[in-house]
Amino acid sequence: MTNLTLYHNGPSTCSQKVRLILGLKGLEYESKLIDLIQGEQHDPEYVKLNPNHVVPTLVTSDSVLIESSLIIEYLEDAYPEISAKPKDPEQIHQMRLWIKNADTFHQFGGLITYGIAVRNLILAKSPEEREADINIIPDPLKRKNRRELVEKGIESEAVQDAIKKSFAFVKKLELELPDSGWLSGSSFGLGDAAVVPYVTRMEHLALGEIFDQNSSPKVSNWLQRIKELPFYKSAVDDQIPELLIGMLNKFGSELKDDVIKIMNS
Ligand SMILES: N[C@@H](CCC(=O)N[C@@H](CS)C(=O)NCC(=O)O)C(=O)O
């Protein structure tokens, strides 16, 4: 019997990562949803758990765990029965490089999501609400980036850089996906869970053609195999509102040609 409470958000990439490993291991958890658009991550009670004002946070009977990549490593250490990592030390190192790649890429995933689509939700708020939303972000650089990408969208230099980094991320994945077809040894595991949310995010933003069967067959097959895992639907699809997917797709489709042009520039 586990005693796990996950503070998370349906579409959040870092939350998906943790839910995928909970799903793989068949671990039950109490779900506490944090609405990021409403700013619940800044609620003083939540900030006591996660001083970085972000999701996810996993609360166990003994401790409060933050940082999604460290949470999945914790889950592997605490619940090793269904393993999410290879035995071979070199393969473990390869897997961890992918976890690190995903962590490095994370900020760019956020920039493309906001710069292409979510900025429109923020722009729909009153100027006062918008300013308050931005000013509450604790990290000054993140605050500056958020303001710029809300104002400029894909005209922002940071968003354009993130679009190019997204393309490079998929290319690297296509080039380096091991023959086993997984990023975690011989089966789905921590490396795959860390990377896949960023790839599906691009798909939701109508950029799926950069990793379709023609352009990136290895990534395309890997993604398909992950989507067929028995726990994928409950860990990911069921947790992302259709309305949000529709919104990401709509704004992504409107800008797709421009985004692809930036990727190739
Ligand atoms: N390094 C952190 C990053 C967490 C993070 O940035 N979470 C995003 C969602 S994927 C978030 O809560 N964003 C809220 C905000 O930026 O206001 C982790 O891996 O847990």
The ligand as an ORCA input file, in Angstrom:
! r2SCAN-3c Opt
* xyz 0 1
  N      12.688     21.471    -13.181
  C      11.318     21.412    -12.775
  C      10.515     22.226    -13.742
  C       9.055     22.277    -13.360
  C       8.241     23.196    -14.243
  O       8.769     24.119    -14.893
  N       6.925     22.937    -14.259
  C       6.043     23.733    -15.072
  C       5.011     22.822    -15.750
  S       5.778     21.621    -16.784
  C       5.294     24.702    -14.190
  O       4.849     24.358    -13.117
  N       5.150     25.940    -14.658
  C       4.414     26.927    -13.968
  C       4.928     28.291    -14.218
  O       5.958     28.404    -14.897
  O       4.327     29.250    -13.734
  C      10.850     19.960    -12.735
  O      11.353     19.164    -13.542
  O      10.029     19.595    -11.872
*
